[in-house]
Amino acid sequence: MKTLLAIESSCDETAVSIVRGEDGVPTEILASEISSQIELHRVHGGVVPELASRNHSLRLRPLVEQALDHAKLTVADIDAFAATTGPGLASSLLIGSTAAKALSCATGKPFLSINHLEGHLLSPFVAETRVPEHLALIVSGGHTLLLEVKGPGHYSKLGGTRDDAAGEAYDKVGKMLGLPYPGGPEIEKIAREGNPAAFDFPRSMLHDPHHDFSFSGLKTAVLYTLQGLGEPLEVIQNRQTVADLAASFQQAVIEILVGKTIKAARKHRLKIIALSGGVSMNRTLREAFQAACTKHGFRLAVAAPALCTDNAAMIAFAALLRHLGGESSPLDADIDPNLRLA
């Protein structure tokens, strides 16, 4: 059994987690601490990098101490340290990466540099500590990716977004509709009151032969529809209209994500579909994927809700799999804000 401590600071969440596991045995999450910055950035309508990195610096050490305390461990009990080194905001990535390297140097234990997206990618399989061959859809604020996964570290990109990611489109449409930041959860909430067939928004690239996504046109269609309904301020003060717009927008996003993912799984003859990333917390999206997988004979693997948004437990799990495989990273490994997964 190996015990790892990981730090996640790629954007606006400071997170520390400690996990323990071995091959084929469910990974135990001994501690998972997160300090959210949503309220700090909400007044600005989005993440301010300088504020994010400053807050990481303030919160990281107390979170490490808190995680060790909750796990009833000391630094000497940790077998390896890991941190997210990309993609993300450079100033934020540096805080977590530098801290994990310092802990590695101080204890003489290995350091592992982890791709943030790999953390999301592998999170549906924490209960197995083993990653089967599958088709993965990562859907988050900054990324919408379809990948063929052969095992840890063996990924082939099948498709991705050509413009806005699905989560980014959610946030931008939420802002158009006068909803609080972040827009994704707010749209999901108010969409429950709306009619998903009220507005006929485009399903971009749904029937194209490739596996890429595009949500920019959908976002623009919502904007033009909103403007066509009258004065924007008056429209967004009508709760039912906002609910119908949100439900119709969400339905278009879900049909695109589900349709293209099922098509890719069938084409590449993969029997398991894994769904991860912040947008995968959306209950309507999960239900649509489950219904489609049941209909077409696929097994659906979805990350637990606590592992969907940015967190360090998924980073620790990805690091655990690599550590069990005998891997480590050099201490002079640099961060990469544009780090690619495949």
ZADO-1210 file (C-alpha; in nm, 4 decimals, padded with zeros to 6 digits):
<atoms>
<atom x="00.0000" y="00.0000" z="00.0000" code="MET" pos="1"/>
<atom x="00.1359" y="00.3400" z="-00.1012" code="LYS" pos="2"/>
<atom x="00.0371" y="00.6743" z="00.0508" code="THR" pos="3"/>
<atom x="00.0517" y="00.9893" z="-00.1598" code="LEU" pos="4"/>
<atom x="-00.0107" y="01.3570" z="-00.0914" code="LEU" pos="5"/>
<atom x="-00.1123" y="01.5758" z="-00.3848" code="ALA" pos="6"/>
<atom x="-00.1678" y="01.9470" z="-00.4365" code="ILE" pos="7"/>
<atom x="-00.4056" y="02.1017" z="-00.6920" code="GLU" pos="8"/>
<atom x="-00.3770" y="02.4749" z="-00.7638" code="SER" pos="9"/>
<atom x="-00.4285" y="02.5020" z="-01.1385" code="SER" pos="10"/>
<atom x="-00.6906" y="02.7761" z="-01.1245" code="CYS" pos="11"/>
<atom x="-00.9014" y="02.9138" z="-00.8404" code="ASP" pos="12"/>
<atom x="-00.9326" y="02.6214" z="-00.5994" code="GLU" pos="13"/>
<atom x="-00.6619" y="02.5377" z="-00.3481" code="THR" pos="14"/>
<atom x="-00.6797" y="02.1659" z="-00.2727" code="ALA" pos="15"/>
<atom x="-00.4762" y="01.9027" z="-00.0884" code="VAL" pos="16"/>
<atom x="-00.5499" y="01.5313" z="-00.0695" code="SER" pos="17"/>
<atom x="-00.3936" y="01.2184" z="00.0741" code="ILE" pos="18"/>
<atom x="-00.4774" y="00.8783" z="-00.0741" code="VAL" pos="19"/>
<atom x="-00.3651" y="00.5223" z="-00.0089" code="ARG" pos="20"/>
<atom x="-00.3935" y="00.2253" z="-00.2398" code="GLY" pos="21"/>
<atom x="-00.2485" y="-00.0559" z="-00.4434" code="GLU" pos="22"/>
<atom x="-00.3304" y="-00.2229" z="-00.7747" code="ASP" pos="23"/>
<atom x="-00.6789" y="-00.3735" z="-00.7893" code="GLY" pos="24"/>
<atom x="-00.7827" y="-00.2525" z="-00.4423" code="VAL" pos="25"/>
<atom x="-01.0195" y="00.0455" z="-00.4050" code="PRO" pos="26"/>
<atom x="-00.8155" y="00.3577" z="-00.3390" code="THR" pos="27"/>
<atom x="-00.8842" y="00.5049" z="00.0039" code="GLU" pos="28"/>
<atom x="-00.9138" y="00.8829" z="00.0187" code="ILE" pos="29"/>
<atom x="-00.7760" y="00.9609" z="00.3635" code="LEU" pos="30"/>
<atom x="-00.8214" y="01.3368" z="00.3300" code="ALA" pos="31"/>
<atom x="-00.9502" y="01.5769" z="00.0666" code="SER" pos="32"/>
<atom x="-00.9389" y="01.9436" z="00.1591" code="GLU" pos="33"/>
<atom x="-01.0560" y="02.2249" z="-00.0698" code="ILE" pos="34"/>
<atom x="-01.0514" y="02.6001" z="-00.0182" code="SER" pos="35"/>
<atom x="-01.2889" y="02.7583" z="-00.2687" code="SER" pos="36"/>
<atom x="-01.2346" y="03.1037" z="-00.4161" code="GLN" pos="37"/>
<atom x="-01.5739" y="03.1375" z="-00.5852" code="ILE" pos="38"/>
<atom x="-01.6910" y="03.4215" z="-00.3621" code="GLU" pos="39"/>
<atom x="-01.3590" y="03.6023" z="-00.4086" code="LEU" pos="40"/>
<atom x="-01.3896" y="03.6043" z="-00.7890" code="HIS" pos="41"/>
<atom x="-01.7684" y="03.6281" z="-00.8215" code="ARG" pos="42"/>
<atom x="-01.7649" y="04.0066" z="-00.7886" code="VAL" pos="43"/>
<atom x="-01.5336" y="04.0203" z="-01.0924" code="HIS" pos="44"/>
<atom x="-01.7465" y="03.7832" z="-01.3026" code="GLY" pos="45"/>
<atom x="-01.4526" y="03.5455" z="-01.3543" code="GLY" pos="46"/>
<atom x="-01.1149" y="03.4350" z="-01.2218" code="VAL" pos="47"/>
<atom x="-00.8516" y="03.7058" z="-01.1622" code="VAL" pos="48"/>
<atom x="-00.5096" y="03.5312" z="-01.1809" code="PRO" pos="49"/>
<atom x="-00.3313" y="03.7614" z="-00.9338" code="GLU" pos="50"/>
<atom x="-00.6015" y="03.7159" z="-00.6710" code="LEU" pos="51"/>
<atom x="-00.6043" y="03.3391" z="-00.7298" code="ALA" pos="52"/>
<atom x="-00.2286" y="03.2928" z="-00.6816" code="SER" pos="53"/>
<atom x="-00.2205" y="03.5192" z="-00.3756" code="ARG" pos="54"/>
<atom x="-00.4994" y="03.3181" z="-00.2145" code="ASN" pos="55"/>
<atom x="-00.3219" y="02.9891" z="-00.2963" code="HIS" pos="56"/>
<atom x="-00.0160" y="03.1175" z="-00.1104" code="SER" pos="57"/>
<atom x="-00.2259" y="03.2023" z="00.1947" code="LEU" pos="58"/>
<atom x="-00.4274" y="02.8817" z="00.2077" code="ARG" pos="59"/>
<atom x="-00.1876" y="02.6068" z="00.0987" code="LEU" pos="60"/>
<atom x="00.0162" y="02.5440" z="00.4147" code="ARG" pos="61"/>
<atom x="-00.2898" y="02.5328" z="00.6460" code="PRO" pos="62"/>
<atom x="-00.4570" y="02.2895" z="00.4036" code="LEU" pos="63"/>
<atom x="-00.1537" y="02.0577" z="00.4018" code="VAL" pos="64"/>
<atom x="-00.1516" y="02.0569" z="00.7813" code="GLU" pos="65"/>
<atom x="-00.5283" y="02.0007" z="00.7877" code="GLN" pos="66"/>
<atom x="-00.5037" y="01.7075" z="00.5464" code="ALA" pos="67"/>
<atom x="-00.2285" y="01.5407" z="00.7494" code="LEU" pos="68"/>
<atom x="-00.4298" y="01.5934" z="01.0664" code="ASP" pos="69"/>
<atom x="-00.7471" y="01.4425" z="00.9167" code="HIS" pos="70"/>
<atom x="-00.5513" y="01.1449" z="00.7820" code="ALA" pos="71"/>
<atom x="-00.3766" y="01.1052" z="01.1191" code="LYS" pos="72"/>
<atom x="-00.0392" y="01.1037" z="00.9460" code="LEU" pos="73"/>
<atom x="00.2848" y="01.2992" z="00.9456" code="THR" pos="74"/>
<atom x="00.4906" y="01.4116" z="00.6484" code="VAL" pos="75"/>
<atom x="00.7257" y="01.1201" z="00.7158" code="ALA" pos="76"/>
<atom x="00.4404" y="00.8748" z="00.6479" code="ASP" pos="77"/>
<atom x="00.3959" y="00.9947" z="00.2868" code="ILE" pos="78"/>
<atom x="00.5568" y="00.7781" z="00.0162" code="ASP" pos="79"/>
<atom x="00.5435" y="01.0384" z="-00.2631" code="ALA" pos="80"/>
<atom x="00.4287" y="01.3931" z="-00.3334" code="PHE" pos="81"/>
<atom x="00.2481" y="01.5190" z="-00.6414" code="ALA" pos="82"/>
<atom x="00.1164" y="01.8414" z="-00.7877" code="ALA" pos="83"/>
<atom x="-00.0733" y="01.9638" z="-01.0897" code="THR" pos="84"/>
<atom x="00.1782" y="02.1186" z="-01.3311" code="THR" pos="85"/>
<atom x="-00.0585" y="02.2033" z="-01.6175" code="GLY" pos="86"/>
<atom x="-00.2707" y="02.3067" z="-01.7867" code="PRO" pos="87"/>
<atom x="-00.3865" y="02.6094" z="-01.5924" code="GLY" pos="88"/>
<atom x="-00.2876" y="02.9578" z="-01.4798" code="LEU" pos="89"/>
<atom x="00.0925" y="02.9843" z="-01.4597" code="ALA" pos="90"/>
<atom x="00.0951" y="03.1881" z="-01.1388" code="SER" pos="91"/>
<atom x="-00.1399" y="02.9401" z="-00.9703" code="SER" pos="92"/>
<atom x="00.0393" y="02.6273" z="-01.0934" code="LEU" pos="93"/>
<atom x="00.3701" y="02.7541" z="-00.9558" code="LEU" pos="94"/>
<atom x="00.2369" y="02.7727" z="-00.5993" code="ILE" pos="95"/>
<atom x="00.1315" y="02.4079" z="-00.5758" code="GLY" pos="96"/>
<atom x="00.4187" y="02.2682" z="-00.7812" code="SER" pos="97"/>
<atom x="00.6831" y="02.4504" z="-00.5765" code="THR" pos="98"/>
<atom x="00.5286" y="02.3355" z="-00.2479" code="ALA" pos="99"/>
<atom x="00.5136" y="01.9693" z="-00.3545" code="ALA" pos="100"/>
<atom x="00.8746" y="01.9802" z="-00.4737" code="LYS" pos="101"/>
<atom x="00.9820" y="02.1350" z="-00.1441" code="ALA" pos="102"/>
<atom x="00.8117" y="01.8537" z="00.0488" code="LEU" pos="103"/>
<atom x="00.9798" y="01.6008" z="-00.1797" code="SER" pos="104"/>
<atom x="01.3231" y="01.7566" z="-00.1218" code="CYS" pos="105"/>
<atom x="01.2732" y="01.7797" z="00.2528" code="ALA" pos="106"/>
<atom x="01.1742" y="01.4134" z="00.2897" code="THR" pos="107"/>
<atom x="01.3770" y="01.2549" z="00.0112" code="GLY" pos="108"/>
<atom x="01.0582" y="01.1053" z="-00.1341" code="LYS" pos="109"/>
<atom x="00.9629" y="01.0996" z="-00.5058" code="PRO" pos="110"/>
<atom x="00.7835" y="01.3855" z="-00.6796" code="PHE" pos="111"/>
<atom x="00.5227" y="01.3345" z="-00.9524" code="LEU" pos="112"/>
<atom x="00.4165" y="01.5975" z="-01.2026" code="SER" pos="113"/>
<atom x="00.0522" y="01.5437" z="-01.2986" code="ILE" pos="114"/>
<atom x="-00.1596" y="01.6747" z="-01.5839" code="ASN" pos="115"/>
<atom x="-00.4795" y="01.8299" z="-01.4480" code="HIS" pos="116"/>
<atom x="-00.6819" y="01.6683" z="-01.7268" code="LEU" pos="117"/>
<atom x="-00.5376" y="01.3266" z="-01.6466" code="GLU" pos="118"/>
<atom x="-00.6756" y="01.3693" z="-01.2972" code="GLY" pos="119"/>
<atom x="-01.0240" y="01.4229" z="-01.4410" code="HIS" pos="120"/>
<atom x="-00.9767" y="01.1448" z="-01.6963" code="LEU" pos="121"/>
<atom x="-00.8946" y="00.8739" z="-01.4414" code="LEU" pos="122"/>
<atom x="-01.1287" y="00.9876" z="-01.1614" code="SER" pos="123"/>
<atom x="-01.4180" y="00.7513" z="-01.2545" code="PRO" pos="124"/>
<atom x="-01.1965" y="00.4539" z="-01.1661" code="PHE" pos="125"/>
<atom x="-01.0858" y="00.5421" z="-00.8129" code="VAL" pos="126"/>
<atom x="-01.2922" y="00.2530" z="-00.6745" code="ALA" pos="127"/>
<atom x="-01.0936" y="00.0066" z="-00.8873" code="GLU" pos="128"/>
<atom x="-00.7370" y="00.1462" z="-00.8791" code="THR" pos="129"/>
<atom x="-00.7206" y="00.0036" z="-01.2289" code="ARG" pos="130"/>
<atom x="-00.8102" y="00.1671" z="-01.5587" code="VAL" pos="131"/>
<atom x="-00.9771" y="-00.0511" z="-01.8241" code="PRO" pos="132"/>
<atom x="-00.9809" y="00.0279" z="-02.1951" code="GLU" pos="133"/>
<atom x="-01.2561" y="00.2828" z="-02.2571" code="HIS" pos="134"/>
<atom x="-01.3776" y="00.5972" z="-02.4314" code="LEU" pos="135"/>
<atom x="-01.3437" y="00.9054" z="-02.2115" code="ALA" pos="136"/>
<atom x="-01.5303" y="01.2347" z="-02.2312" code="LEU" pos="137"/>
<atom x="-01.3804" y="01.5147" z="-02.0235" code="ILE" pos="138"/>
<atom x="-01.6226" y="01.8041" z="-02.0080" code="VAL" pos="139"/>
<atom x="-01.5262" y="02.1038" z="-01.7959" code="SER" pos="140"/>
<atom x="-01.5013" y="02.4803" z="-01.7947" code="GLY" pos="141"/>
<atom x="-01.1942" y="02.4888" z="-02.0163" code="GLY" pos="142"/>
<atom x="-01.2005" y="02.1561" z="-02.1977" code="HIS" pos="143"/>
<atom x="-01.4240" y="01.9240" z="-02.3956" code="THR" pos="144"/>
<atom x="-01.2211" y="01.6187" z="-02.4990" code="LEU" pos="145"/>
<atom x="-01.2944" y="01.2728" z="-02.6376" code="LEU" pos="146"/>
<atom x="-01.0134" y="01.0230" z="-02.5863" code="LEU" pos="147"/>
<atom x="-00.9509" y="00.6563" z="-02.6438" code="GLU" pos="148"/>
<atom x="-00.7868" y="00.5199" z="-02.3290" code="VAL" pos="149"/>
<atom x="-00.5794" y="00.2000" z="-02.3353" code="LYS" pos="150"/>
<atom x="-00.4570" y="00.2407" z="-01.9772" code="GLY" pos="151"/>
<atom x="-00.2803" y="00.4951" z="-01.7506" code="PRO" pos="152"/>
<atom x="-00.0571" y="00.7130" z="-01.9659" code="GLY" pos="153"/>
<atom x="-00.1822" y="00.5677" z="-02.2945" code="HIS" pos="154"/>
<atom x="-00.4298" y="00.8127" z="-02.4454" code="TYR" pos="155"/>
<atom x="-00.5293" y="00.8988" z="-02.8018" code="SER" pos="156"/>
<atom x="-00.7264" y="01.2140" z="-02.8737" code="LYS" pos="157"/>
<atom x="-01.0283" y="01.1490" z="-03.0932" code="LEU" pos="158"/>
<atom x="-01.1872" y="01.4919" z="-03.0760" code="GLY" pos="159"/>
<atom x="-01.2064" y="01.8204" z="-02.8918" code="GLY" pos="160"/>
<atom x="-01.3700" y="02.1594" z="-02.8998" code="THR" pos="161"/>
<atom x="-01.2813" y="02.3920" z="-03.1850" code="ARG" pos="162"/>
<atom x="-01.3847" y="02.7008" z="-02.9911" code="ASP" pos="163"/>
<atom x="-01.5651" y="02.7294" z="-02.6570" code="ASP" pos="164"/>
<atom x="-01.5659" y="02.4324" z="-02.4219" code="ALA" pos="165"/>
<atom x="-01.9072" y="02.3199" z="-02.2987" code="ALA" pos="166"/>
<atom x="-01.8478" y="02.4551" z="-01.9479" code="GLY" pos="167"/>
<atom x="-01.7248" y="02.7859" z="-02.0875" code="GLU" pos="168"/>
<atom x="-02.0423" y="02.8131" z="-02.2957" code="ALA" pos="169"/>
<atom x="-02.2490" y="02.7431" z="-01.9820" code="TYR" pos="170"/>
<atom x="-02.0755" y="03.0259" z="-01.7949" code="ASP" pos="171"/>
<atom x="-02.1080" y="03.2735" z="-02.0827" code="LYS" pos="172"/>
<atom x="-02.4749" y="03.1938" z="-02.1397" code="VAL" pos="173"/>
<atom x="-02.5334" y="03.2183" z="-01.7653" code="GLY" pos="174"/>
<atom x="-02.3862" y="03.5684" z="-01.7715" code="LYS" pos="175"/>
<atom x="-02.6115" y="03.6622" z="-02.0660" code="MET" pos="176"/>
<atom x="-02.9126" y="03.5467" z="-01.8665" code="LEU" pos="177"/>
<atom x="-02.8138" y="03.7501" z="-01.5630" code="GLY" pos="178"/>
<atom x="-02.7290" y="03.4461" z="-01.3508" code="LEU" pos="179"/>
<atom x="-02.4545" y="03.4488" z="-01.0831" code="PRO" pos="180"/>
<atom x="-02.1020" y="03.3214" z="-01.1549" code="TYR" pos="181"/>
<atom x="-02.0258" y="03.0384" z="-01.2148" code="PRO" pos="182"/>
<atom x="-02.3092" y="02.9996" z="-01.4636" code="GLY" pos="183"/>
<atom x="-02.3069" y="02.6211" z="-01.5078" code="GLY" pos="184"/>
<atom x="-02.4739" y="02.5192" z="-01.1794" code="PRO" pos="185"/>
<atom x="-02.7118" y="02.8164" z="-01.2019" code="GLU" pos="186"/>
<atom x="-02.8282" y="02.7192" z="-01.5510" code="ILE" pos="187"/>
<atom x="-02.8839" y="02.3595" z="-01.4394" code="GLU" pos="188"/>
<atom x="-03.0874" y="02.4813" z="-01.1431" code="LYS" pos="189"/>
<atom x="-03.3203" y="02.7172" z="-01.3289" code="ILE" pos="190"/>
<atom x="-03.3473" y="02.4854" z="-01.6316" code="ALA" pos="191"/>
<atom x="-03.5520" y="02.2469" z="-01.4166" code="ARG" pos="192"/>
<atom x="-03.8319" y="02.5059" z="-01.4301" code="GLU" pos="193"/>
<atom x="-03.8085" y="02.5515" z="-01.8071" code="GLY" pos="194"/>
<atom x="-03.9240" y="02.3836" z="-02.1278" code="ASN" pos="195"/>
<atom x="-03.6271" y="02.2325" z="-02.3164" code="PRO" pos="196"/>
<atom x="-03.8249" y="02.2528" z="-02.6420" code="ALA" pos="197"/>
<atom x="-03.9196" y="02.6197" z="-02.6045" code="ALA" pos="198"/>
<atom x="-03.6369" y="02.7394" z="-02.8316" code="PHE" pos="199"/>
<atom x="-03.4839" y="02.5495" z="-03.1241" code="ASP" pos="200"/>
<atom x="-03.1114" y="02.6054" z="-03.0808" code="PHE" pos="201"/>
<atom x="-02.8537" y="02.4524" z="-03.3216" code="PRO" pos="202"/>
<atom x="-02.6807" y="02.1199" z="-03.2547" code="ARG" pos="203"/>
<atom x="-02.3462" y="02.2143" z="-03.4081" code="SER" pos="204"/>
<atom x="-02.1441" y="01.9327" z="-03.5718" code="MET" pos="205"/>
<atom x="-02.3750" y="01.6681" z="-03.4253" code="LEU" pos="206"/>
<atom x="-02.4015" y="01.4765" z="-03.7526" code="HIS" pos="207"/>
<atom x="-02.0526" y="01.5497" z="-03.8883" code="ASP" pos="208"/>
<atom x="-01.8277" y="01.2439" z="-03.9373" code="PRO" pos="209"/>
<atom x="-01.5471" y="01.3783" z="-03.7157" code="HIS" pos="210"/>
<atom x="-01.5470" y="01.3767" z="-03.3325" code="HIS" pos="211"/>
<atom x="-01.4880" y="01.7509" z="-03.2717" code="ASP" pos="212"/>
<atom x="-01.7234" y="01.9839" z="-03.0869" code="PHE" pos="213"/>
<atom x="-01.8274" y="02.3465" z="-03.1312" code="SER" pos="214"/>
<atom x="-02.0364" y="02.5485" z="-02.8860" code="PHE" pos="215"/>
<atom x="-01.9612" y="02.9030" z="-03.0041" code="SER" pos="216"/>
<atom x="-02.2500" y="02.9029" z="-03.2523" code="GLY" pos="217"/>
<atom x="-02.4898" y="02.7778" z="-02.9867" code="LEU" pos="218"/>
<atom x="-02.3792" y="03.0535" z="-02.7509" code="LYS" pos="219"/>
<atom x="-02.4311" y="03.3134" z="-03.0261" code="THR" pos="220"/>
<atom x="-02.7762" y="03.1698" z="-03.1044" code="ALA" pos="221"/>
<atom x="-02.8781" y="03.2228" z="-02.7420" code="VAL" pos="222"/>
<atom x="-02.7513" y="03.5818" z="-02.7575" code="LEU" pos="223"/>
<atom x="-02.9468" y="03.6615" z="-03.0768" code="TYR" pos="224"/>
<atom x="-03.2586" y="03.4941" z="-02.9406" code="THR" pos="225"/>
<atom x="-03.2302" y="03.6939" z="-02.6194" code="LEU" pos="226"/>
<atom x="-03.1926" y="04.0193" z="-02.8150" code="GLN" pos="227"/>
<atom x="-03.4876" y="03.9280" z="-03.0356" code="GLY" pos="228"/>
<atom x="-03.7169" y="03.8883" z="-02.7363" code="LEU" pos="229"/>
<atom x="-03.6909" y="04.2563" z="-02.6410" code="GLY" pos="230"/>
<atom x="-03.4771" y="04.4628" z="-02.4080" code="GLU" pos="231"/>
<atom x="-03.2259" y="04.2209" z="-02.2459" code="PRO" pos="232"/>
<atom x="-03.2798" y="04.3614" z="-01.8951" code="LEU" pos="233"/>
<atom x="-03.6562" y="04.3195" z="-01.9229" code="GLU" pos="234"/>
<atom x="-03.6221" y="03.9678" z="-02.0660" code="VAL" pos="235"/>
<atom x="-03.3932" y="03.8390" z="-01.7906" code="ILE" pos="236"/>
<atom x="-03.6329" y="03.9750" z="-01.5292" code="GLN" pos="237"/>
<atom x="-03.8909" y="03.7259" z="-01.6589" code="ASN" pos="238"/>
<atom x="-03.8012" y="03.4085" z="-01.4703" code="ARG" pos="239"/>
<atom x="-04.0003" y="03.1742" z="-01.6948" code="GLN" pos="240"/>
<atom x="-03.8341" y="03.3065" z="-02.0106" code="THR" pos="241"/>
<atom x="-03.4910" y="03.2662" z="-01.8527" code="VAL" pos="242"/>
<atom x="-03.5832" y="02.9120" z="-01.7448" code="ALA" pos="243"/>
<atom x="-03.6969" y="02.8226" z="-02.0981" code="ASP" pos="244"/>
<atom x="-03.3806" y="02.9686" z="-02.2520" code="LEU" pos="245"/>
<atom x="-03.1630" y="02.7826" z="-02.0011" code="ALA" pos="246"/>
<atom x="-03.3466" y="02.4524" z="-02.0521" code="ALA" pos="247"/>
<atom x="-03.3331" y="02.4802" z="-02.4318" code="SER" pos="248"/>
<atom x="-02.9629" y="02.5702" z="-02.4276" code="PHE" pos="249"/>
<atom x="-02.8845" y="02.2840" z="-02.1892" code="GLN" pos="250"/>
<atom x="-03.0797" y="02.0354" z="-02.3998" code="GLN" pos="251"/>
<atom x="-02.8768" y="02.1318" z="-02.7083" code="ALA" pos="252"/>
<atom x="-02.5471" y="02.0873" z="-02.5215" code="VAL" pos="253"/>
<atom x="-02.6530" y="01.7480" z="-02.3849" code="ILE" pos="254"/>
<atom x="-02.7676" y="01.6177" z="-02.7231" code="GLU" pos="255"/>
<atom x="-02.4342" y="01.7169" z="-02.8786" code="ILE" pos="256"/>
<atom x="-02.2240" y="01.5614" z="-02.6005" code="LEU" pos="257"/>
<atom x="-02.4230" y="01.2381" z="-02.5789" code="VAL" pos="258"/>
<atom x="-02.4708" y="01.1950" z="-02.9540" code="GLY" pos="259"/>
<atom x="-02.1074" y="01.2430" z="-03.0514" code="LYS" pos="260"/>
<atom x="-01.9774" y="01.0318" z="-02.7610" code="THR" pos="261"/>
<atom x="-02.2040" y="00.7359" z="-02.8403" code="ILE" pos="262"/>
<atom x="-02.1096" y="00.7600" z="-03.2082" code="LYS" pos="263"/>
<atom x="-01.7368" y="00.7577" z="-03.1229" code="ALA" pos="264"/>
<atom x="-01.7726" y="00.4613" z="-02.8857" code="ALA" pos="265"/>
<atom x="-01.9530" y="00.2592" z="-03.1517" code="ARG" pos="266"/>
<atom x="-01.7019" y="00.3503" z="-03.4222" code="LYS" pos="267"/>
<atom x="-01.4019" y="00.2532" z="-03.2099" code="HIS" pos="268"/>
<atom x="-01.5754" y="-00.0519" z="-03.0607" code="ARG" pos="269"/>
<atom x="-01.5248" y="00.0459" z="-02.6994" code="LEU" pos="270"/>
<atom x="-01.7611" y="-00.1031" z="-02.4419" code="LYS" pos="271"/>
<atom x="-01.7067" y="00.1449" z="-02.1571" code="ILE" pos="272"/>
<atom x="-01.7752" y="00.5187" z="-02.1605" code="ILE" pos="273"/>
<atom x="-01.6284" y="00.7313" z="-01.8807" code="ALA" pos="274"/>
<atom x="-01.7625" y="01.0767" z="-01.8018" code="LEU" pos="275"/>
<atom x="-01.5635" y="01.3274" z="-01.5963" code="SER" pos="276"/>
<atom x="-01.4994" y="01.6981" z="-01.5407" code="GLY" pos="277"/>
<atom x="-01.6962" y="01.9731" z="-01.3684" code="GLY" pos="278"/>
<atom x="-01.9865" y="01.9720" z="-01.6152" code="VAL" pos="279"/>
<atom x="-02.0350" y="01.5978" z="-01.5537" code="SER" pos="280"/>
<atom x="-02.1903" y="01.6903" z="-01.2179" code="MET" pos="281"/>
<atom x="-02.4947" y="01.8066" z="-01.4146" code="ASN" pos="282"/>
<atom x="-02.7721" y="01.5651" z="-01.3170" code="ARG" pos="283"/>
<atom x="-02.9640" y="01.6010" z="-01.6438" code="THR" pos="284"/>
<atom x="-02.6471" y="01.5245" z="-01.8406" code="LEU" pos="285"/>
<atom x="-02.5768" y="01.2148" z="-01.6295" code="ARG" pos="286"/>
<atom x="-02.9301" y="01.0873" z="-01.6748" code="GLU" pos="287"/>
<atom x="-02.9110" y="01.1381" z="-02.0521" code="ALA" pos="288"/>
<atom x="-02.5800" y="00.9508" z="-02.0706" code="PHE" pos="289"/>
<atom x="-02.7123" y="00.6653" z="-01.8586" code="GLN" pos="290"/>
<atom x="-03.0211" y="00.6317" z="-02.0772" code="ALA" pos="291"/>
<atom x="-02.8132" y="00.6341" z="-02.3981" code="ALA" pos="292"/>
<atom x="-02.5596" y="00.3832" z="-02.2615" code="CYS" pos="293"/>
<atom x="-02.8364" y="00.1491" z="-02.1470" code="THR" pos="294"/>
<atom x="-03.0024" y="00.1742" z="-02.4888" code="LYS" pos="295"/>
<atom x="-02.6830" y="00.1020" z="-02.6845" code="HIS" pos="296"/>
<atom x="-02.5276" y="-00.1527" z="-02.4474" code="GLY" pos="297"/>
<atom x="-02.2407" y="00.0459" z="-02.2980" code="PHE" pos="298"/>
<atom x="-02.1196" y="00.0519" z="-01.9383" code="ARG" pos="299"/>
<atom x="-02.1112" y="00.4072" z="-01.8017" code="LEU" pos="300"/>
<atom x="-01.8412" y="00.5025" z="-01.5512" code="ALA" pos="301"/>
<atom x="-01.8905" y="00.8416" z="-01.3866" code="VAL" pos="302"/>
<atom x="-01.6724" y="01.0117" z="-01.1289" code="ALA" pos="303"/>
<atom x="-01.8239" y="01.0658" z="-00.7853" code="ALA" pos="304"/>
<atom x="-01.9566" y="01.4244" z="-00.7515" code="PRO" pos="305"/>
<atom x="-01.6783" y="01.5177" z="-00.5077" code="ALA" pos="306"/>
<atom x="-01.4224" y="01.4232" z="-00.7739" code="LEU" pos="307"/>
<atom x="-01.5810" y="01.6152" z="-01.0622" code="CYS" pos="308"/>
<atom x="-01.4878" y="01.9732" z="-00.9807" code="THR" pos="309"/>
<atom x="-01.1237" y="02.0715" z="-00.9294" code="ASP" pos="310"/>
<atom x="-00.9861" y="01.8702" z="-00.6379" code="ASN" pos="311"/>
<atom x="-00.6600" y="01.7136" z="-00.5264" code="ALA" pos="312"/>
<atom x="-00.7948" y="01.3612" z="-00.4736" code="ALA" pos="313"/>
<atom x="-00.8102" y="01.3018" z="-00.8490" code="MET" pos="314"/>
<atom x="-00.4527" y="01.4329" z="-00.8830" code="ILE" pos="315"/>
<atom x="-00.3394" y="01.2039" z="-00.6012" code="ALA" pos="316"/>
<atom x="-00.5109" y="00.9067" z="-00.7675" code="PHE" pos="317"/>
<atom x="-00.3442" y="00.9740" z="-01.1030" code="ALA" pos="318"/>
<atom x="-00.0114" y="01.0081" z="-00.9221" code="ALA" pos="319"/>
<atom x="-00.0737" y="00.6840" z="-00.7301" code="LEU" pos="320"/>
<atom x="-00.1225" y="00.4889" z="-01.0530" code="LEU" pos="321"/>
<atom x="00.1996" y="00.6286" z="-01.1961" code="ARG" pos="322"/>
<atom x="00.3896" y="00.5711" z="-00.8706" code="HIS" pos="323"/>
<atom x="00.2711" y="00.2093" z="-00.8580" code="LEU" pos="324"/>
<atom x="00.4045" y="00.1771" z="-01.2130" code="GLY" pos="325"/>
<atom x="00.7487" y="00.2882" z="-01.0960" code="GLY" pos="326"/>
<atom x="00.7323" y="00.6413" z="-01.2371" code="GLU" pos="327"/>
<atom x="00.8525" y="00.9696" z="-01.0888" code="SER" pos="328"/>
<atom x="00.9302" y="01.3187" z="-01.2175" code="SER" pos="329"/>
<atom x="01.2523" y="01.5219" z="-01.2009" code="PRO" pos="330"/>
<atom x="01.2510" y="01.8102" z="-00.9553" code="LEU" pos="331"/>
<atom x="01.3479" y="02.0502" z="-01.2318" code="ASP" pos="332"/>
<atom x="01.0313" y="01.9641" z="-01.4282" code="ALA" pos="333"/>
<atom x="00.8660" y="02.2945" z="-01.5108" code="ASP" pos="334"/>
<atom x="00.4988" y="02.3878" z="-01.5134" code="ILE" pos="335"/>
<atom x="00.3233" y="02.4142" z="-01.8509" code="ASP" pos="336"/>
<atom x="00.0064" y="02.6286" z="-01.8654" code="PRO" pos="337"/>
<atom x="-00.0755" y="02.4691" z="-02.2026" code="ASN" pos="338"/>
<atom x="00.0189" y="02.1117" z="-02.1156" code="LEU" pos="339"/>
<atom x="-00.1379" y="01.8619" z="-02.3544" code="ARG" pos="340"/>
<atom x="-00.2841" y="01.5292" z="-02.2488" code="LEU" pos="341"/>
<atom x="-00.2669" y="01.3583" z="-02.5886" code="ALA" pos="342"/>
</atoms>
